[in-house]
Amino acid sequence: GIVAARTNNGRGVVGVAPSARIMPVKGLDASGAGDDADIAAGIDWAVTNGADVINLSLGGAFDDPVLAVAGQNAIVHDVVVVAAAGNVVKIT
């Protein structure tokens, strides 16, 4: 809702980009668990399926090369990658 809530939605709020389209990608299982390879697969899927921006609202304890490669691939394809503060992923 903060990003893409439409105008005249009966809720009295509009998102900052009401014309934006959201592409939900589930990289973790139903309990919210998974590993970096699962997240990287979600990044790759989003890139392949036309995402312009990828938001990673999650955290991790290590700098995993598999995430760095997925992030680099996204950037090569002109996809903006936004990561939550505290993530330890270096994308260069």
C-alpha positions in Angstrom: 0.0 0.0 0.0 2.8 2.4 0.8 4.2 2.0 -2.7 1.4 1.2 -5.1 -2.0 1.8 -3.5 -4.4 3.1 -6.2 -6.3 6.4 -5.9 -10.0 6.2 -5.1 -9.6 2.9 -3.4 -12.1 3.5 -0.6 -9.4 3.4 2.0 -8.4 7.1 2.1 -4.8 6.5 1.2 -2.7 6.5 -2.0 0.7 5.1 -2.6 3.7 7.1 -3.6 3.6 5.4 -7.1 0.0 4.4 -7.7 0.7 3.3 -11.2 3.5 1.0 -10.2 3.0 -2.8 -10.7 4.2 -5.1 -7.9 5.7 -8.5 -8.8 5.6 -10.6 -5.6 8.4 -13.2 -5.6 8.6 -15.8 -2.8 12.2 -16.8 -2.1 11.6 -18.4 1.2 9.3 -21.2 2.4 6.0 -20.9 4.2 7.7 -20.5 7.5 10.0 -17.8 6.2 13.1 -20.1 6.2 15.5 -20.6 3.3 19.1 -20.1 2.3 21.0 -17.7 0.2 20.6 -19.9 -2.8 16.8 -19.7 -2.5 17.0 -15.9 -2.3 19.4 -15.7 -5.3 17.0 -17.9 -7.3 14.2 -15.4 -6.5 16.4 -12.5 -7.6 17.2 -14.4 -10.9 13.5 -15.2 -11.4 12.6 -11.5 -11.0 15.3 -10.4 -13.4 14.2 -13.0 -16.0 10.5 -11.9 -15.6 11.0 -8.2 -16.1 11.5 -6.6 -12.7 12.8 -3.0 -12.8 13.4 -2.8 -9.0 14.1 -5.6 -6.5 13.6 -4.9 -2.8 15.2 -7.3 -0.4 13.5 -6.8 2.9 15.5 -9.4 4.7 18.8 -9.8 6.5 21.7 -12.2 6.6 24.7 -12.9 8.7 27.3 -13.5 6.0 28.5 -12.1 2.7 27.5 -15.0 0.4 29.0 -15.1 -3.1 25.8 -16.6 -4.5 23.9 -13.5 -3.5 26.6 -11.2 -4.9 26.4 -13.0 -8.3 22.6 -12.7 -8.4 22.9 -9.0 -7.5 25.5 -8.4 -10.1 23.4 -10.1 -12.7 20.5 -7.9 -11.8 22.6 -4.8 -12.1 24.0 -5.9 -15.5 20.3 -6.2 -16.6 19.7 -2.6 -15.4 17.6 -3.7 -12.4 17.9 -1.6 -9.3 18.5 -3.7 -6.2 17.5 -2.2 -2.8 18.5 -4.1 0.3 17.4 -3.6 3.9 19.9 -1.9 6.2 22.1 -4.5 7.9 22.4 -6.9 5.0 25.9 -8.0 4.5 25.9 -8.5 0.7 28.6 -6.7 -1.3 27.5 -6.1 -4.9 30.3 -4.5 -6.9 
